[in-house]
Amino acid sequence: MDGAPAPRVLAVCGMPFEAAIAAGPGVATVCGPGPWRVAHRLHAVLADPAGPRWAGIISFGCAGGLDPQLAGGTCVVAMGVLTPDGPVAADPDWAGALLGRLPGAHAAALAGVDAPLASPAAKARLWRASGAVAADMESHAAALAARRHGLPFAACRVVLDPAWRTVPACALAGLETGGAGALWPVLRALAGEPGQIAALCALARDAWVARRALRLARARLGVDLALSMPAL
């Protein structure tokens, strides 16, 4: 091919900080948050006739814990993702490569959700109903897009809020902005309900742990996010 090589792995993330961690010389990113933004942006990228040849799609970022045994910062490598259209299996070779580079990661199912699970009760219900150990709002959109386009799919997610953690309403206030400039909506919501400050501080500690674990996972996965590249 002429010119500089184009990115060949497409990483689907929820928030800009996750995309910043995932991005690299061989990795392009699509960012949410949420399945609708991700699905729209994936369609635009994958349908572009002038775009690169994609080797695979990986969902990469944080998730909410469903299994109460998983502490914050635990890495989950998906064997499959539960979607509204049924389960979508991860590419077994890619999942195996992820597990080989991430000692201590859990191999299990992820659940795709369309809205955050804020309460322990909601997380417990989904855990009992699905058997998935963690949930996020982007993996199902990524899995369905990969299946539609005939691309290998994988998911690597780090637990941010454990199953027993309540996510305060103020922490969700910035999601409708798409993750950009989310501080002011959070502060406005907190000003209206200052009693949420303790829960917000606890969640901030969870986020610090998860972000550190996500950076470590990214470093261990290497430039291609553990996907063995075919020769061009």
C-alpha positions as CSV (number, residue, x, y, z in Angstrom):
1,M,0.0,0.0,0.0
2,D,1.2,3.6,-0.7
3,G,1.6,6.1,2.1
4,A,1.6,5.6,5.9
5,P,-0.3,2.4,7.2
6,A,-3.8,3.2,8.4
7,P,-5.1,2.0,11.8
8,R,-6.3,-1.5,11.6
9,V,-7.9,-2.2,15.0
10,L,-11.0,-0.4,15.9
11,A,-11.4,0.2,19.7
12,V,-14.9,1.0,20.9
13,C,-14.9,3.0,24.2
14,G,-17.5,4.8,26.3
15,M,-15.7,7.9,27.5
16,P,-12.9,10.1,26.1
17,F,-10.4,9.0,28.8
18,E,-10.9,5.3,27.7
19,A,-10.3,6.2,24.1
20,A,-7.2,8.1,25.0
21,I,-5.8,5.1,26.7
22,A,-6.8,2.7,23.8
23,A,-5.5,4.9,20.9
24,G,-2.1,4.2,19.4
25,P,-0.3,3.8,16.1
26,G,-2.3,0.8,15.0
27,V,-5.5,1.6,16.8
28,A,-8.4,3.9,15.9
29,T,-11.2,4.7,18.4
30,V,-14.9,5.2,18.3
31,C,-16.3,6.8,21.5
32,G,-19.8,6.9,23.1
33,P,-21.0,7.0,25.7
34,G,-24.0,4.7,25.0
35,P,-25.0,2.3,22.3
36,W,-26.8,4.8,20.0
37,R,-23.8,7.1,19.7
38,V,-21.5,4.1,19.2
39,A,-23.7,2.4,16.6
40,H,-24.0,5.7,14.6
41,R,-20.3,6.4,14.7
42,L,-19.4,2.8,13.9
43,H,-21.7,2.8,10.9
44,A,-20.0,5.9,9.6
45,V,-16.5,4.5,10.0
46,L,-17.2,1.0,8.7
47,A,-19.3,2.1,5.7
48,D,-16.6,4.6,4.5
49,P,-15.3,3.2,1.2
50,A,-12.2,5.2,1.5
51,G,-11.5,3.9,5.0
52,P,-8.8,1.4,6.0
53,R,-9.2,-2.4,6.0
54,W,-10.2,-3.2,9.6
55,A,-8.8,-6.3,11.2
56,G,-11.2,-6.4,14.1
57,I,-13.3,-4.5,16.6
58,I,-12.6,-4.5,20.4
59,S,-14.7,-3.0,23.1
60,F,-12.2,-1.5,25.5
61,G,-12.9,0.5,28.7
62,C,-14.7,0.3,32.0
63,A,-17.8,-1.6,33.1
64,G,-20.1,-1.8,36.0
65,G,-19.7,-4.9,38.1
66,L,-22.5,-7.4,38.4
67,D,-20.8,-10.3,40.2
68,P,-20.3,-9.2,43.8
69,Q,-17.0,-11.1,43.9
70,L,-15.4,-8.8,41.4
71,A,-13.6,-5.9,43.0
72,G,-13.0,-2.5,41.3
73,G,-10.1,-2.7,38.9
74,T,-10.8,-6.4,38.0
75,C,-10.2,-7.0,34.3
76,V,-12.9,-9.0,32.4
77,V,-12.2,-10.6,29.0
78,A,-15.5,-11.4,27.3
79,M,-16.2,-14.8,26.0
80,G,-19.3,-13.3,24.6
81,V,-21.7,-10.3,24.9
82,L,-25.4,-10.5,25.6
83,T,-27.2,-8.2,23.2
84,P,-30.9,-7.5,22.4
85,D,-30.4,-9.7,19.4
86,G,-29.0,-12.6,21.4
87,P,-25.5,-13.5,22.5
88,V,-22.6,-12.7,20.3
89,A,-19.4,-14.8,20.8
90,A,-16.0,-13.2,21.0
91,D,-13.4,-14.4,18.5
92,P,-11.8,-17.3,20.5
93,D,-8.3,-16.7,19.3
94,W,-8.4,-13.0,20.1
95,A,-10.0,-13.7,23.5
96,G,-7.3,-16.3,24.2
97,A,-4.5,-13.8,23.3
98,L,-6.0,-11.2,25.6
99,L,-6.2,-13.7,28.5
100,G,-2.6,-14.7,27.8
101,R,-1.4,-11.2,28.3
102,L,-3.6,-10.3,31.2
103,P,-2.8,-12.5,34.2
104,G,-5.7,-12.6,36.6
105,A,-8.3,-11.5,34.1
106,H,-11.8,-13.1,34.3
107,A,-13.0,-14.9,31.2
108,A,-16.8,-14.5,31.3
109,A,-19.8,-12.9,29.6
110,L,-20.5,-9.2,29.5
111,A,-24.0,-7.8,29.3
112,G,-24.9,-4.9,27.0
113,V,-27.2,-2.3,28.6
114,D,-28.8,0.8,27.2
115,A,-28.6,2.9,30.4
116,P,-26.4,2.9,33.4
117,L,-27.2,0.5,36.3
118,A,-27.0,2.8,39.3
119,S,-28.2,0.6,42.2
120,P,-26.9,-2.6,43.7
121,A,-30.5,-4.0,43.3
122,A,-30.5,-3.4,39.5
123,K,-27.1,-4.9,39.1
124,A,-28.1,-8.0,41.1
125,R,-31.2,-8.5,39.0
126,L,-29.2,-8.5,35.8
127,W,-26.6,-10.8,37.3
128,R,-29.2,-13.3,38.3
129,A,-31.0,-13.1,35.0
130,S,-28.1,-13.2,32.7
131,G,-25.1,-14.7,34.4
132,A,-22.9,-11.9,33.0
133,V,-20.3,-10.7,35.5
134,A,-20.2,-7.0,34.3
135,A,-22.2,-4.6,32.1
136,D,-21.4,-1.6,29.9
137,M,-23.3,0.5,27.3
138,E,-21.0,0.0,24.3
139,S,-20.0,-3.7,24.0
140,H,-23.3,-4.8,22.5
141,A,-23.2,-2.2,19.8
142,A,-19.6,-3.1,19.0
143,A,-20.4,-6.8,18.9
144,L,-23.4,-6.4,16.6
145,A,-21.4,-4.2,14.3
146,A,-18.6,-6.7,14.1
147,R,-21.0,-9.5,13.3
148,R,-22.7,-7.4,10.6
149,H,-19.4,-6.6,8.9
150,G,-17.9,-10.0,9.3
151,L,-15.0,-8.8,11.6
152,P,-13.4,-10.5,14.6
153,F,-14.7,-9.2,17.9
154,A,-13.3,-9.0,21.4
155,A,-14.0,-7.1,24.6
156,C,-11.7,-6.1,27.4
157,R,-13.4,-4.2,30.2
158,V,-12.2,-3.2,33.7
159,V,-14.7,-3.0,36.6
160,L,-15.2,0.6,37.8
161,D,-18.1,0.4,40.1
162,P,-18.4,-2.9,41.9
163,A,-21.8,-4.7,42.2
164,W,-22.4,-3.3,45.7
165,R,-21.6,0.3,44.8
166,T,-24.5,2.8,44.3
167,V,-23.8,5.3,41.5
168,P,-25.1,8.6,42.6
169,A,-27.4,10.5,40.3
170,C,-25.0,13.5,40.1
171,A,-22.3,11.2,38.6
172,L,-24.6,10.4,35.7
173,A,-25.6,14.0,35.0
174,G,-22.8,14.6,32.4
175,L,-23.5,11.5,30.3
176,E,-25.9,13.3,28.0
177,T,-23.1,15.7,27.0
178,G,-21.3,12.7,25.5
179,G,-18.6,12.9,28.1
180,A,-17.4,16.4,27.0
181,G,-17.5,19.1,29.6
182,A,-19.3,16.9,32.0
183,L,-17.9,18.6,35.2
184,W,-20.5,21.4,35.3
185,P,-23.6,19.2,35.0
186,V,-22.2,17.0,37.8
187,L,-21.5,20.1,40.0
188,R,-25.0,21.5,39.3
189,A,-26.6,18.2,40.3
190,L,-24.4,18.0,43.4
191,A,-25.4,21.5,44.4
192,G,-29.0,20.5,44.3
193,E,-28.4,17.4,46.4
194,P,-25.2,17.9,48.5
195,G,-25.9,14.7,50.4
196,Q,-24.4,12.8,47.4
197,I,-20.9,14.0,48.1
198,A,-19.8,10.9,50.0
199,A,-21.1,8.5,47.4
200,L,-19.4,10.6,44.7
201,C,-16.1,10.5,46.5
202,A,-16.3,6.8,46.8
203,L,-17.0,6.5,43.1
204,A,-14.1,8.8,42.3
205,R,-11.8,6.4,44.2
206,D,-13.3,3.5,42.2
207,A,-12.6,5.4,39.0
208,W,-9.0,6.1,39.9
209,V,-8.4,2.3,40.6
210,A,-10.1,1.4,37.3
211,R,-8.2,3.9,35.2
212,R,-4.9,2.7,36.6
213,A,-5.9,-1.0,35.8
214,L,-7.0,0.0,32.3
215,R,-3.7,1.7,31.6
216,L,-1.8,-1.4,32.8
217,A,-4.0,-3.7,30.6
218,R,-3.4,-1.5,27.6
219,A,0.4,-1.6,28.1
220,R,0.3,-5.4,28.4
221,L,-1.8,-5.8,25.3
222,G,0.8,-4.1,23.0
223,V,0.4,-2.0,20.0
224,D,-2.2,-4.2,18.3
225,L,-4.3,-4.8,21.4
226,A,-3.3,-8.5,21.1
227,L,-4.8,-9.1,17.7
228,S,-2.6,-11.1,15.4
229,M,-2.5,-9.1,12.2
230,P,-2.7,-10.8,8.8
231,A,-0.2,-9.8,6.3
232,L,-1.3,-7.1,3.8
